[in-house]
Amino acid sequence: MEEKREKALLVGLNITSTARKIDDIDINESMEELKELAKAAGAEVVGSLIQNKQSRDAAFYVGKGKVEEIKAYCESLEATMVVFNDELSGAHIRNIEQVVGIKVIDRTTLILDIFAQRALSKEGKLQVELAQLKYRLPRLTGMGGELSKTGAGIGARGPGEQKLELDKRNILNKAADIRRELREVKKTRETQRAQRLKSNIPIVALVGYTNAGKSTLLNELIKTHKDYEQDKEVLAKDMLFATLDVTLRKALLPSKKEFLVVDTVGFVSKLPHDLVEAFKATLEEVQYADLILHVIDATNSSYELQKKTTESVLKELGADAKPTILVYNKIDRLELDIYPKNHDDVIYVSAKKGINMDKLLGIIEDALMENTYNVTLLLPYDKGDIFSKMKEKYNVENFEYGENGITLDVNLMEEDYNIYKDYILEK
């Protein structure tokens, strides 16, 4: 859409029957989010319509009369496409396009388009392409009938059906090729992850709704590291899905102990299931994290629903039981003193302004050190191999060579505490 700036008319359906879920996002909030998605995709939003209806129309989704109204609205606004707030079937799209006479897409197509634009890594591009193929496949169904009408007389249907089957086969073959490539990429990632886990550097994963400020928070955290360079910062823009690919960077706790920060793709309401499935491999990094920072935009009126959206995706990934700190971000945009006090697992910050970042680092350290033990070890000189392991694995700064061996202060993880407890000096 960036090559030719589209003029988009947004259309939403507000289900007014009791079938609507209590925790469904408000239609006005959802349409505002759709507007931001359209902008992120490169479109100019020229108008918005909401249809209040008890149920979806089988043929036209919002009803034939509303589609006629949409056509007139498009003509007056010179819109070049219509974007629906929900996922449409292939039949819905064809029926609506026949009436309005311009391109019709749905929310899923819009999100997939943004992901296709923003994915930078090979794996990200493959995952988006796979999701697009899975989305398109069921929407080929029924096109055979349309193709059969291109010619008259006996035998016209055959080529149409053959063309449909050929399209299906091409999509299935392409999807199989992508899955094979993704398996190879996954092997490489698993090797890299195994090396990280072997180093025993704690991993902190940033998750949350898109545009909650995860990338800005990551950029602030990595400034603590002695090897920080500005080119290690990630793109942080005030837009939906500014970054998609998983990023790992080093940061330092107040005790100078290293930890890894993992920035992940942001979530959004009605995130296409195929996209969640496709990015599960990338989001596996969350499953191996020692701590999750759930970043929430404190300025958004629907932050509770956004919080639930993120939690549901974490549950789907099997990471909902991980130790988690709720980080309410962007408090610099709020009126003073209207947010609650910080707690062990809840903190209010402004990553952009640096407000409470020192407190956040302290809370992260407390959480990561919860199952560790500050001890003094006395290692006999014939146990030099243990001393080497300690220096390799931990930040050992205080050690002395004495008459009976090497004395060192170290913060041991629980597993090492159990292995080396015979060398602990009682204080």
C-alpha positions as MATLAB code, in Angstrom:
seq = 'MEEKREKALLVGLNITSTARKIDDIDINESMEELKELAKAAGAEVVGSLIQNKQSRDAAFYVGKGKVEEIKAYCESLEATMVVFNDELSGAHIRNIEQVVGIKVIDRTTLILDIFAQRALSKEGKLQVELAQLKYRLPRLTGMGGELSKTGAGIGARGPGEQKLELDKRNILNKAADIRRELREVKKTRETQRAQRLKSNIPIVALVGYTNAGKSTLLNELIKTHKDYEQDKEVLAKDMLFATLDVTLRKALLPSKKEFLVVDTVGFVSKLPHDLVEAFKATLEEVQYADLILHVIDATNSSYELQKKTTESVLKELGADAKPTILVYNKIDRLELDIYPKNHDDVIYVSAKKGINMDKLLGIIEDALMENTYNVTLLLPYDKGDIFSKMKEKYNVENFEYGENGITLDVNLMEEDYNIYKDYILEK';
ca = [
       0.000    0.000    0.000;
       3.027    2.289    0.323;
       3.596    2.396   -3.453;
       0.153    3.922   -4.037;
      -1.407    5.566   -0.994;
      -4.849    4.024   -0.626;
      -7.846    5.994    0.638;
      -9.626    3.699    3.070;
     -13.194    3.685    4.366;
     -13.463    1.705    7.610;
     -16.542   -0.403    8.369;
     -17.423   -2.043   11.678;
     -20.267   -4.308   12.776;
     -21.565   -3.854   16.302;
     -23.447   -6.987   17.368;
     -26.285   -5.797   19.615;
     -27.699   -9.216   20.586;
     -26.988  -11.048   23.854;
     -24.498  -13.194   21.903;
     -21.979  -10.372   22.331;
     -19.424  -11.235   25.020;
     -19.196   -9.018   28.085;
     -15.417   -8.687   27.739;
     -15.501   -7.872   24.005;
     -13.606   -4.712   23.169;
     -15.846   -1.658   22.717;
     -16.727   -1.086   19.042;
     -15.479    2.515   19.127;
     -12.149    1.427   20.668;
     -11.903   -1.377   18.133;
     -12.552    1.009   15.232;
      -9.949    3.426   16.577;
      -7.488    0.526   16.646;
      -8.470   -0.361   13.056;
      -7.755    3.244   12.078;
      -4.251    2.984   13.565;
      -3.717   -0.352   11.787;
      -4.728    1.200    8.456;
      -2.296    4.082    9.034;
       0.453    1.616    9.979;
      -0.165   -0.179    6.668;
       0.282    3.106    4.787;
      -3.345    3.995    4.036;
      -5.117    7.329    4.449;
      -8.355    6.891    6.411;
     -11.080    9.034    4.804;
     -14.100    7.842    6.774;
     -15.650    5.346    9.158;
     -19.039    3.609    9.391;
     -20.530    1.404   12.130;
     -23.533   -0.864   11.549;
     -25.567   -1.874   14.612;
     -27.092   -5.285   13.938;
     -28.312   -8.259   15.941;
     -26.356  -10.747   13.830;
     -24.087  -11.010   10.802;
     -25.716  -11.069    7.378;
     -25.057  -14.359    5.600;
     -24.429  -12.810    2.178;
     -23.179   -9.256    2.830;
     -22.017   -9.400    6.482;
     -23.542   -5.985    7.289;
     -26.629   -6.347    5.091;
     -27.364   -5.411    1.468;
     -28.793   -1.977    2.375;
     -25.692   -1.017    4.339;
     -23.450   -2.135    1.477;
     -25.369    0.197   -0.868;
     -24.770    2.993    1.657;
     -21.074    2.087    1.765;
     -20.922    2.366   -2.040;
     -22.389    5.897   -1.979;
     -20.066    6.894    0.855;
     -17.023    5.602   -1.051;
     -17.985    7.577   -4.139;
     -18.407   10.832   -2.182;
     -15.116   10.368   -0.337;
     -13.248    9.001   -3.393;
     -12.223    5.954   -1.348;
     -10.133    3.356   -3.131;
     -10.777    0.502   -0.722;
     -13.039   -0.631    2.119;
     -11.582   -2.160    5.287;
     -13.863   -4.277    7.500;
     -13.125   -4.575   11.219;
     -13.688   -8.355   11.305;
     -12.508  -11.335    9.303;
     -14.663  -11.911    6.213;
     -15.240  -15.064    4.210;
     -14.330  -15.229    0.532;
     -18.039  -15.074   -0.336;
     -18.554  -11.941    1.766;
     -15.648  -10.176    0.055;
     -16.846  -11.115   -3.457;
     -20.460  -10.100   -2.764;
     -19.497   -6.735   -1.267;
     -16.957   -5.972   -4.023;
     -19.597   -6.617   -6.690;
     -21.751   -3.869   -5.160;
     -19.187   -1.235   -4.115;
     -16.949   -1.727   -7.156;
     -13.644   -1.231   -5.288;
     -11.261   -3.414   -3.315;
     -12.555   -4.894   -0.038;
     -10.241   -6.283    2.643;
     -10.725   -7.346    6.255;
      -8.848   -6.760    9.500;
      -6.845   -9.976    9.107;
      -5.605   -9.008    5.643;
      -4.629   -5.596    7.014;
      -2.596   -7.078    9.880;
      -0.927   -9.584    7.542;
      -0.028   -6.720    5.201;
       1.622   -4.791    8.043;
       3.546   -7.873    9.131;
       4.690   -8.472    5.542;
       6.023   -4.897    5.401;
       7.759   -4.973    8.789;
       9.285   -8.456    9.021;
      13.054   -8.126    8.576;
      14.534  -11.515    9.481;
      14.338  -14.529    7.206;
      12.272  -16.374    9.802;
       9.849  -13.474   10.236;
       9.284  -13.204    6.478;
       8.695  -16.942    6.180;
       6.244  -16.937    9.080;
       4.220  -14.081    7.579;
       4.135  -15.736    4.164;
       2.943  -18.986    5.708;
       0.155  -17.161    7.565;
      -0.890  -15.409    4.337;
      -1.062  -18.707    2.457;
      -3.142  -20.338    5.208;
      -5.494  -17.344    5.139;
      -5.928  -17.467    1.357;
      -6.476  -21.208    0.981;
     -10.080  -21.476    2.296;
     -10.989  -18.301    0.377;
     -10.327  -20.042   -2.941;
     -13.315  -22.284   -2.277;
     -16.235  -21.414   -4.527;
     -14.165  -19.635   -7.138;
     -14.552  -22.585   -9.484;
     -18.177  -21.626  -10.040;
     -17.188  -18.071  -10.896;
     -14.501  -19.263  -13.279;
     -16.934  -21.605  -15.010;
     -19.049  -18.606  -16.042;
     -16.247  -17.143  -18.161;
     -17.301  -19.324  -21.068;
     -20.652  -20.668  -22.287;
     -21.775  -24.179  -23.148;
     -20.755  -27.681  -22.199;
     -17.323  -28.141  -20.720;
     -16.959  -24.570  -19.401;
     -17.028  -25.730  -15.773;
     -14.094  -28.119  -16.100;
     -11.329  -25.568  -16.664;
     -12.670  -23.515  -13.783;
     -12.458  -26.415  -11.381;
      -9.032  -27.360  -12.739;
      -7.772  -23.808  -12.201;
      -9.094  -23.856   -8.629;
      -7.404  -27.180   -7.870;
      -4.172  -25.921   -9.422;
      -4.251  -22.809   -7.219;
      -4.884  -24.951   -4.137;
      -2.060  -27.316   -5.021;
       0.366  -24.432   -5.593;
      -0.501  -22.915   -2.206;
      -0.175  -26.262   -0.400;
       3.188  -26.974   -2.063;
       4.496  -23.492   -1.247;
       3.329  -23.831    2.378;
       5.111  -27.188    2.668;
       8.342  -25.612    1.330;
       8.103  -22.773    3.861;
       7.533  -25.209    6.745;
      10.691  -27.093    5.709;
      12.691  -23.850    5.680;
      11.276  -22.861    9.071;
      12.343  -26.221   10.546;
      15.923  -25.502    9.451;
      15.795  -21.996   10.924;
      14.376  -23.460   14.131;
      17.347  -25.826   14.464;
      19.753  -22.882   14.244;
      17.749  -20.932   16.822;
      17.635  -23.921   19.195;
      21.440  -24.233   18.982;
      21.823  -20.530   19.819;
      19.311  -20.838   22.656;
      21.133  -23.861   24.111;
      24.342  -21.804   24.241;
      22.511  -18.969   26.015;
      20.944  -21.318   28.563;
      24.330  -22.935   29.180;
      25.773  -19.534   30.068;
      23.138  -19.213   32.839;
      22.588  -15.515   32.123;
      19.046  -14.683   33.323;
      16.552  -13.906   30.549;
      13.860  -11.239   30.897;
      11.168  -11.194   28.183;
       9.131   -8.109   27.286;
       5.560   -8.863   26.222;
       2.466   -6.751   25.789;
       0.018   -5.074   23.487;
       1.459   -3.437   20.403;
       2.538    0.194   20.948;
       2.708   -0.240   24.735;
       6.344    0.902   24.652;
       8.264   -2.402   24.811;
      10.988   -1.299   22.388;
      11.480    2.018   24.205;
      11.753    0.095   27.487;
      14.340   -2.277   25.982;
      16.400    0.688   24.750;
      16.413    2.165   28.262;
      17.366   -1.126   29.932;
      20.336   -1.815   27.651;
      21.835    1.619   28.443;
      22.888    0.093   31.776;
      25.412   -2.212   30.080;
      29.080   -1.272   29.854;
      29.165   -2.321   26.178;
      26.119   -0.193   25.260;
      26.245    1.461   21.852;
      23.441    3.498   20.301;
      23.323    1.302   17.192;
      22.216   -1.579   19.440;
      18.928    0.193   20.093;
      15.817   -1.087   18.308;
      13.279    0.949   16.336;
      10.814    2.603   18.705;
       7.971    4.473   17.001;
       4.539    5.592   18.168;
       2.734    3.189   15.839;
       1.276   -0.307   15.876;
       3.743   -3.130   15.113;
       6.784   -0.844   14.743;
       8.973   -3.922   15.338;
       8.210   -7.585   14.691;
      11.380   -9.616   14.953;
      12.583  -10.934   18.294;
      15.539   -8.921   19.620;
      18.011   -9.955   22.337;
      20.232   -7.431   24.095;
      22.415   -7.422   27.230;
      21.679   -5.229   30.260;
      23.005   -4.896   33.822;
      21.273   -5.187   37.174;
      22.183   -2.744   39.991;
      24.551   -5.466   41.311;
      26.339   -5.368   37.911;
      25.120   -8.871   37.096;
      24.296   -9.344   33.406;
      20.879  -10.300   32.106;
      19.400  -10.684   28.627;
      16.381   -8.649   27.527;
      14.146  -10.208   24.859;
      11.757   -7.940   22.941;
       8.865   -9.800   21.278;
       6.159   -8.973   18.737;
       3.264   -6.987   20.191;
      -0.261   -8.337   20.388;
      -3.538   -6.812   19.235;
      -7.217   -7.668   19.680;
      -8.541  -10.110   17.079;
      -4.975  -11.122   16.226;
      -5.376  -13.686   13.408;
      -5.044  -17.209   14.768;
      -2.836  -18.249   11.841;
      -0.481  -15.400   12.712;
      -0.299  -16.502   16.359;
       0.408  -20.036   15.134;
       3.057  -18.821   12.679;
       4.856  -16.717   15.295;
       4.696  -19.351   18.023;
       8.180  -20.494   17.068;
       9.560  -16.984   17.532;
       7.584  -16.452   20.721;
       9.080  -19.652   22.154;
      11.766  -17.353   23.572;
       9.175  -16.293   26.173;
       8.893  -19.896   27.372;
      12.607  -19.945   28.259;
      12.578  -16.608   30.078;
      13.261  -16.473   33.814;
      11.010  -13.426   34.164;
       8.331  -11.716   32.071;
       7.771   -7.967   31.994;
       4.170   -7.445   30.851;
       4.253   -3.889   29.481;
       0.908   -2.041   29.559;
       0.029    1.364   28.116;
      -1.319    3.165   31.193;
      -2.825    5.915   29.023;
      -5.098    3.593   27.039;
      -8.685    3.500   28.310;
      -8.968   -0.176   27.284;
      -5.754   -1.293   28.989;
      -7.592   -3.962   31.015;
      -8.884   -5.611   27.822;
      -5.434   -5.270   26.252;
      -3.975   -6.919   29.339;
      -6.411   -9.843   28.937;
      -5.501  -10.155   25.239;
      -1.811  -10.508   26.101;
      -2.519  -12.952   28.934;
      -4.604  -15.164   26.623;
      -1.746  -15.369   24.091;
       0.737  -16.175   26.888;
      -1.593  -18.950   28.034;
      -1.734  -20.305   24.505;
       2.077  -20.323   24.477;
       2.185  -22.141   27.833;
       4.009  -19.228   29.488;
       1.218  -17.944   31.732;
       2.738  -19.459   34.901;
       6.063  -17.594   34.546;
       7.017  -15.010   37.206;
       5.606  -11.747   35.849;
       5.953   -8.049   36.641;
       3.216   -5.709   35.372;
       4.909   -2.581   33.994;
       2.444    0.271   33.448;
       4.241    2.536   30.976;
       3.788    6.144   29.732;
       2.887    7.627   33.139;
       4.428   10.914   31.980;
       1.236   11.386   29.949;
      -1.032   10.962   32.980;
      -2.111   13.550   35.518;
       0.142   13.500   38.568;
      -0.568   11.141   41.464;
      -3.517    9.341   39.894;
      -1.774    5.960   39.674;
      -1.313    3.542   42.600;
       1.967    2.939   44.401;
       4.517    0.430   43.104;
       4.550   -3.136   44.453;
       6.825   -6.162   44.082;
       5.065   -7.256   40.899;
       3.485   -3.962   39.729;
       5.353   -0.774   38.799;
       4.481    2.503   37.054;
       7.160    3.919   34.742;
       7.884    6.150   31.798;
      10.506    4.456   29.656;
      10.698    7.532   27.424;
      11.347    9.942   30.312;
      13.281    7.465   32.482;
      10.800    7.757   35.376;
      11.110    4.889   37.915;
      13.530    2.955   35.688;
      15.925    2.554   38.638;
      13.079    1.111   40.713;
      12.145   -1.249   37.885;
      15.734   -2.552   37.713;
      15.634   -3.131   41.477;
      12.385   -5.105   41.191;
      13.836   -7.140   38.304;
      16.911   -7.938   40.394;
      14.800   -8.988   43.399;
      12.692  -11.256   41.187;
      15.691  -12.852   39.443;
      17.583  -13.302   42.710;
      14.611  -14.799   44.553;
      15.926  -18.354   44.238;
      19.596  -17.506   44.689;
      21.895  -17.532   47.724;
      24.564  -15.014   48.711;
      27.345  -17.165   50.184;
      31.068  -17.247   50.891;
      32.878  -20.325   49.561;
      36.216  -21.722   50.674;
      37.646  -23.793   47.830;
      40.758  -25.933   48.486;
      43.572  -25.342   46.013;
      43.022  -28.783   44.499;
      39.505  -27.592   43.524;
      40.744  -24.961   41.101;
      38.358  -26.288   38.459;
      35.406  -25.213   40.621;
      36.898  -21.738   40.992;
      37.235  -21.513   37.201;
      33.573  -22.517   36.798;
      32.504  -19.890   39.330;
      34.379  -17.114   37.493;
      32.981  -18.246   34.154;
      29.394  -18.518   35.355;
      29.074  -15.735   37.953;
      30.207  -12.174   38.522;
      32.965  -13.014   41.025;
      34.652   -9.815   42.210;
      35.633  -10.527   45.838;
      38.073  -13.426   46.248;
      41.250  -14.008   48.257;
      44.043  -16.601   48.233;
      44.474  -17.835   51.787;
      46.331  -20.526   53.674;
      43.596  -23.153   53.241;
      42.360  -22.217   49.780;
      40.492  -19.576   47.802;
      37.758  -17.622   49.579;
      35.131  -15.971   47.360;
      31.781  -14.220   47.690;
      29.213  -15.326   45.126;
      25.462  -15.306   44.518;
      24.659  -18.946   43.704;
      21.626  -20.229   41.848;
      19.689  -22.878   43.726;
      21.037  -25.814   41.701;
      24.671  -24.736   42.297;
      23.945  -24.014   45.958;
      22.947  -27.667   46.384;
      26.054  -28.886   44.514;
      28.635  -26.727   46.356;
      27.030  -26.301   49.808;
      29.832  -28.358   51.442;
      32.251  -25.505   50.611;
      30.094  -22.760   52.169;
      31.642  -20.884   55.080;
      29.172  -20.291   57.878;
      28.947  -16.629   58.843;
];
